[in-house]
């Protein structure tokens, strides 16, 4: 478990942790930039993508970020 502070949840006081995930999609006139970041860590995803392909693979990136944040 990380050194992150614990927060009250249904499992009892102090049992839960917060994992902050930021997903940013900056849509440009010709393509988009996609950034996925956990807290202040380096970006897990930072890619330029064609319009219509912005969401590809984001689920896996967010899942990996949450799992890393719970360790």
C-alpha positions in Angstrom: 0.0 0.0 0.0 1.2 3.5 -0.7 1.8 6.3 1.8 -1.2 8.1 0.5 -3.6 9.3 3.2 -6.6 7.1 3.9 -10.2 8.3 3.8 -13.4 7.1 5.3 -15.4 4.6 3.1 -18.0 1.9 3.7 -15.3 -0.5 4.9 -14.7 1.7 8.0 -12.9 4.9 8.9 -9.5 5.2 7.3 -9.9 2.2 5.0 -9.9 3.9 1.7 -7.4 5.7 -0.5 -7.9 8.3 -3.2 -6.3 7.7 -6.6 -6.4 10.8 -8.8 -6.5 10.2 -12.5 -6.6 13.1 -15.0 -7.6 12.5 -18.7 -7.2 15.5 -21.0 -8.2 15.6 -24.6 -7.2 18.7 -26.5 -9.0 18.8 -29.8 -7.2 20.6 -32.5 -8.3 21.5 -36.0 -6.5 18.5 -37.6 -5.8 16.1 -34.7 -6.1 15.7 -30.9 -3.6 15.4 -28.1 -4.5 12.9 -25.4 -2.9 12.9 -21.9 -3.5 10.4 -19.1 -1.8 11.2 -15.8 -2.0 9.7 -12.2 -1.6 12.5 -9.7 1.6 14.5 -10.4 3.5 11.6 -11.9 4.7 11.5 -15.5 2.1 11.1 -18.1 1.1 7.5 -18.7 -0.3 8.4 -22.2 0.7 11.5 -24.1 -0.1 11.0 -27.8 -1.3 12.9 -30.8 -4.2 11.1 -32.4 -6.5 11.4 -35.5 -10.0 12.8 -34.8 -12.3 9.9 -33.9 -9.5 7.8 -32.3 -9.1 9.9 -29.1 -10.7 7.2 -26.8 -8.8 4.2 -28.1 -6.9 2.4 -25.3 -8.0 4.9 -22.6 -9.8 2.3 -20.5 -6.6 0.2 -20.2 -4.5 3.3 -19.4 -6.9 4.4 -16.6 -7.1 0.8 -15.2 -3.3 0.6 -15.1 -3.1 4.0 -13.4 -5.6 3.0 -10.7 -3.9 -0.3 -10.0 -0.5 1.5 -9.7 -2.1 4.0 -7.3 -3.4 1.3 -5.0 0.0 -0.3 -4.6 
